[in-house]
Protein backbone atom coordinates (compact mmCIF):
# COMPACT_ATOMS: atom_id res chain seq x y z
CA UNK A 1 0.00 0.00 0.00
CA UNK A 2 1.40 3.39 -0.94
CA UNK A 3 1.67 6.25 1.55
CA UNK A 4 -1.10 8.03 -0.33
CA UNK A 5 -3.44 5.01 -0.11
CA UNK A 6 -2.67 4.61 3.58
CA UNK A 7 -3.37 8.30 4.21
CA UNK A 8 -6.75 7.92 2.49
CA UNK A 9 -7.59 4.88 4.65
CA UNK A 10 -6.67 6.75 7.84
CA UNK A 11 -8.69 9.79 6.75
CA UNK A 12 -11.68 7.49 6.12
CA UNK A 13 -11.31 6.18 9.67
CA UNK A 14 -11.13 9.72 11.08
CA UNK A 15 -14.23 10.69 9.07
CA UNK A 16 -16.03 7.80 10.77
CA UNK A 17 -14.94 9.04 14.23
CA UNK A 18 -15.32 12.78 13.65
CA UNK A 19 -19.14 13.03 14.15
CA UNK A 20 -18.84 11.54 17.65
CA UNK A 21 -16.10 13.99 18.60
CA UNK A 22 -17.95 16.93 17.07
CA UNK A 23 -21.10 16.08 19.00
CA UNK A 24 -19.03 16.73 22.14
CA UNK A 25 -17.55 19.96 20.74
CA UNK A 26 -14.27 18.43 19.61
CA UNK A 27 -12.49 17.29 16.48
CA UNK A 28 -9.42 15.38 15.32
CA UNK A 29 -6.75 16.04 12.69
CA UNK A 30 -4.26 13.72 11.04
CA UNK A 31 -0.76 15.13 11.47
CA UNK A 32 1.42 12.39 9.99
CA UNK A 33 1.94 8.71 9.33
CA UNK A 34 5.44 7.43 10.07
CA UNK A 35 6.91 4.28 8.50
CA UNK A 36 3.34 3.22 7.58
CA UNK A 37 2.96 2.07 11.21
CA UNK A 38 2.52 5.07 13.52
CA UNK A 39 -0.26 7.61 13.13
CA UNK A 40 0.05 11.00 14.82
CA UNK A 41 -3.22 12.83 15.39
CA UNK A 42 -4.24 15.94 17.28
CA UNK A 43 -7.43 16.14 19.28
CA UNK A 44 -9.01 19.59 19.12
CA UNK A 45 -11.69 21.70 20.75
CA UNK A 46 -13.43 20.17 23.76
CA UNK A 47 -11.33 17.01 23.36
CA UNK A 48 -8.15 18.84 24.41
CA UNK A 49 -7.36 18.26 28.07
CA UNK A 50 -10.43 16.11 28.48
CA UNK A 51 -9.87 13.45 31.12
CA UNK A 52 -11.19 10.73 28.84
CA UNK A 53 -9.30 11.74 25.71
CA UNK A 54 -6.53 9.17 26.15
CA UNK A 55 -9.11 6.46 26.68
CA UNK A 56 -11.08 7.73 23.67
CA UNK A 57 -7.92 7.78 21.62
CA UNK A 58 -6.95 4.22 22.49
CA UNK A 59 -10.34 2.58 22.33
CA UNK A 60 -12.22 4.46 19.64
CA UNK A 61 -9.71 6.16 17.41
CA UNK A 62 -6.99 3.51 17.34
CA UNK A 63 -9.49 0.68 16.92
CA UNK A 64 -11.24 2.44 14.03
CA UNK A 65 -7.98 3.32 12.28
CA UNK A 66 -6.76 -0.28 12.60
CA UNK A 67 -10.04 -1.49 11.13
CA UNK A 68 -9.39 0.62 8.01
CA UNK A 69 -5.59 0.17 7.96
CA UNK A 70 -4.55 -3.00 9.85
CA UNK A 71 -0.81 -2.34 9.40
CA UNK A 72 -1.01 0.64 11.78
CA UNK A 73 0.57 -0.34 15.09
CA UNK A 74 0.13 2.79 17.17
CA UNK A 75 -1.87 6.01 17.29
CA UNK A 76 -0.32 8.94 19.16
CA UNK A 77 -2.08 12.12 20.20
CA UNK A 78 0.18 15.14 19.81
CA UNK A 79 -0.78 17.84 22.30
CA UNK A 80 -1.44 21.20 20.62
N, C-alpha and C positions, 0 to 999 in steps of 0.2 A: 504494500500500500504506500502510495506516495505521501509526502508531507501534506500536500494540498488535499488529498482525499481524506487523510486523517483529520485535518483541521475541519473539513466539512462535517465529518462524523461527530466530532466533539461539539461543534456548533449546533448540530441537530439535537444532541443530548441537552445542551444548555437551553435550547428553545423549548424543550419539553419541561424543564425545571422552572424556567423563568416565570410563568404565570403564578406558580405557588409563592415564589419569593416576592413578586410584585403585589400579590394580595396582602402581604404583610408590610408593604412599603419599602421593599428592598429590590435588589437586582444582582446580576452576576455578569462579569466580563471575562473572556478568555484573554490571558496575557501572552502565554507561549506554550509550546509543546517541545520538550527537550528529548532528544534521542528516541522519539516516537514511543516514550514510556512514561514520561512525567508531564502532567498538565498543571500549569500554574494559572489560577483564576483569582479574581478579586471580587469579594462580596462588597456590595454597595448599599447606600441608603440605610434603612432600618436594620439591615443585616450586620452592619459594622458594629463591633463591640457587643453584639447580642450574645447572651450567655449560652445560647444553644447553637451558635453558628458553627462551632467545630463539629458538633454532633450532626448537624444538618449537612455539613460538608461531607463528612465521612459516610453517613448512611445514605442520604438522598443523592447528592451530587456525584460522588465517586461511583456509587452503584449504577446510576443512570449512564454516566460516561462509559463505564466498563461494558454495559449492555450494548452500546453503540460501537465501541472500539475496544474489544477484549484485550488488545495488547497493552493498553494503558495499565501501568502498575501502581501509580500513585497520583493523587490530586492534592495540590498544595494551595492553600489560601495565602495570598500575599497581602499583608496589611497595607492599606492605603496610606 
